[in-house]
Amino acid sequence: MLTDQQISTIKATIPVLEEHGTTVTTHFYKKMFADHPELLNLFNHVNQETGNQPKALAYSLYQSAVHIEQLEAILPVVKQIAHKHRSIGVQAEHYPIVGEYLLKAMQEILDLNENDPVIEAWGAAYGIIADIFIQVEQEMYEAAAWDDFRPLKVKKKEAESEEIMSFYLGTENDEPLPSFAPGQYISIKAEIPGEKYQHIRQYSLSDAPGRGHYRISVKREKQPEGLVSNYLHDHVEVGDTLLFSAPAGDFTVQETEAPLVLLSGGVGVTPLLSMYKLVRESQPSRPVTFVQAVRNENVHGLAEEIAELKQDDHVRHITVYEEPEKADAGDFQGRLTPDALLSFLPDEEAEYYLCGPELFMQAVYDMLREAGIPAERISYEFFGPTMTLVENA
């Protein structure tokens, strides 16, 4: 337990973390990976290069300082991060390494000695927070459908658009695969020829459970972000075996009676399609509005599959093309506007699920909040390090 003085000291660092947090975490990762390059087999290198991972860690530190007197307030974020940690193989023995280098980074960037009250207080706080993560992750490891990474064979490879390729995965002997919650993802451990380290990426499961396969629908990203996606598109074929960890994630649909609104941007459609299929099967009378925002018809992934599922008056599928090839394509042309979005939404209180690029989700989130939708009715998933959308409304 932290002392009152330690709590006061940590709270006093909130302005410092606002200004220098990302500088501290960037320095932390640089030093840790230099001394422990084996950890590069776990962490996404691209997220280091783009600054997304240091930014996410800085945000977590800031939230920990803000809620230091009630750390249970950050438990939802802890669980989101813990799902990712479990999926990539973070272990309890990694936490002392992280703690050591994080405190060193604070000392060096903030020009503090190791006996400074700030370092002492944060050392104590880190120990408590690390124990929370270790406990939560241990429970997730015990509940996981399988340990570590297991081989799955590519049973089918299918182009969904100019940018998206689906991979149907099964076991070597066609044994049944464990179920999963629609909205969850699996992590692939890619061993790419010519690469020094393994590369782990998360891909949402884009089909419903109980189909006899897992399906991931992968967008080809530009380099360097697209190292793994390009490898999958160009070099992985039917019959190849890949390594995956068990399904993870808590971005899952709640089976309530409230109308369901799914709002996807680009390849963010993948977890939402899995949710959509589940609800259509398990709650056939539940009203559903599915809004897909994509650049144009050529990159509109899984469009035919979704259209085929539309079959009742209380189910609406709306397509928004930002730059359509044909002037009359889709239901709305151009960037989604507040007026257009509101015209698509149900009048009743609904549950909203968002997934897509960060800028898309922030824009849609702002529109929903400005329309009076309570934050607790809006769920979303980042493709990448766990972050939180800004509350602008």
Helices and strands as residue ranges (DSSP letters): H 4-12, H 14-35, G 37-41, H 45-50, H 52-66, G 71-74, H 75-88, H 94-110, H 117-143, E 149-159, E 164-170, E 185-190, E 199-204, E 214-219, H 227-235, E 241-245, E 260-265, G 266-268, H 269-282, E 288-294, G 297-299, H 303-309, E 315-321, E 332-333, H 338-344, E 351-355, H 358-370, G 375-377, E 378-381
